[in-house]
Amino acid sequence: MNRAGLYGSYGNGLWQNIGLDRSRRKGLTEARRILGPNEDHCRDSNRPGCWELWKEGWMPIDKMVPIGEATCYSNCLCRINYR
């Protein structure tokens, strides 16, 4: 059951990463991570965590770490905003 839940939670990452690709194609140049509805956001010194990525604020869209590649992997509930 735990593994099945992981497949279900991957949907957010997939949707957000599709948005990342579409935004690049539209010519948008900046992105920022918005923390998801969770009080225990990932933090790590070896990989970027959601907390560290959120603190960076607006960044060049090509520097944005895709959802699923942070410390929390596919458990990430964050989203990405663009401008």
Backbone hydrogen bonds, N-H to C=O, Kabsch-Sander energy under -0.5 kcal/mol:
donor,donor_aa,acceptor,acceptor_aa,energy
5,G,1,M,-2.1
6,L,2,N,-1.6
7,Y,3,R,-1.6
8,G,4,A,-1.7
9,S,5,G,-2.1
10,Y,6,L,-1.1
11,G,8,G,-1.1
12,N,9,S,-0.8
13,G,9,S,-0.7
14,L,10,Y,-2.4
15,W,11,G,-2.6
16,Q,12,N,-2.8
17,N,13,G,-2.5
18,I,14,L,-2.0
19,G,15,W,-1.9
20,L,16,Q,-1.8
21,D,17,N,-2.0
22,R,18,I,-2.6
23,S,19,G,-2.5
24,R,20,L,-1.8
25,R,21,D,-2.0
26,K,22,R,-1.9
27,G,23,S,-0.6
27,G,24,R,-1.2
28,L,23,S,-2.1
31,A,59,M,-2.4
32,R,81,N,-2.0
34,I,79,R,-3.1
35,L,33,R,-0.5
38,N,36,G,-2.3
51,W,42,C,-1.7
53,L,49,G,-2.3
54,W,50,C,-2.6
55,K,51,W,-2.1
56,E,52,E,-1.0
57,G,54,W,-1.3
59,M,31,A,-2.2
61,I,29,T,-2.5
63,K,60,P,-2.1
64,M,60,P,-0.6
64,M,61,I,-0.9
69,E,66,P,-2.0
71,T,48,P,-1.5
73,Y,70,A,-1.8
75,N,72,C,-2.2
76,C,73,Y,-1.2
79,R,34,I,-2.1
81,N,32,R,-2.7
83,R,30,E,-2.0
